[in-house]
Amino acid sequence: GPTILALRMTSSILGLLTVFFTYKLTKLYFPKETALLAAFLLAISPWAIHYSRISMDPSCLPLFIVLGLYLFTLGLKNDSKYLIISALPIGLSFYCYAT
């Protein structure tokens, strides 16, 4: 059923995936130490903690943007099929946050 754990688990998993893909994205351009620092700073950022603790739509927005940017840069560097795949998370990010 709709328990507190079930509601917050989704947001916390999305927050963890955002940190992971931030690490992967920065590792494409910078050394491993810098990528770890970027992921750590995102993990302790009050903004990221706030959005990963609430159970609302904005918790998926950072993940879709970072995942889309990661796939887009993979497409520019390696294979063009990632350019097409990157359109899905970028397109979904428009529907995550209603201003």
N, C-alpha and C positions, 0 to 999 in steps of 0.2 A: 504494500500500500504506500501511500504518500507520506512517508516518515521524514523526519528531519535529516537523517542519514542519507536517504535516497535522494533528497533534493540537493544536499550540499556535496554529495559524492561526485555528481556530474560536473559541477563547477570546479571542484578541486582537481579532477582529472584533466579538465580542459586547461586549467592553470599550469599543471605540471607539463602537459604537452606543449604549451606555449614556451616554457623555459627550455625544454628540450630542442624545439625547432629554432629558438633564438640561438642556442649554442651551435646547432648545425649550420645556420645561416651565416653567423659570424666566422665560423671555422673555414668557410669557403674563401674568405678574403684575408683573414688575419691568422696569426699563430694560435696554437691551442690554448696558451695561457690567456691570451686576450679574449678568446671565445668563452673560456671558463669564467673570466671576470664579468663579461657581459651577461652571461646566464645568471651568475650570482647576484649581480646588481638588479636584474629583473626580478629574481626570486625574493629579494628583500625590499623591493620597492613598495611603498604604501599603496600606490595606485593599483599595482598588480595583485597585492594581497586583498585589497578591498573588492576588486571585481571577481576574484576567485573564491571569495567567501559568500557572496550573495547569490541567490538562486534566481537570477533574472537573465534576460536575453543578452545583455552586454558581456557576459562572461565568455561567450564564444567568439566575440569580435576580434580580440587580439590574436587568438589562435588562427583564425581564418586569414587574417592579414599576414601574419608571419609565415604561415604555411604557403600561402600564395606567392609571397616574395621569395621564399626558399625554392619552390618549384620553378618559378620564373628565372631565377639566376642559374639553376641547374640547366634549364633549357637554353639559356644564353651561352653557358660554358660547355656543355656536353652534347645533349641530344635535344632536337627540336620537339620531340613528343611531349616533353615536360612543359613546353610553352602552352600547349593546348590543355594539358591537365591543370595548369595553374589558373586557368580561367574559372574553374569550378569553385575553389575556396574564395577567390576574389569576388566572384559573383554572389556567393552566399553571404559574404560580409555585409553587403548592402541590406540584407534582410535581418541581420542580427540586432541592429541598434535602431530604434525608432526615436528620432528626436522631435 
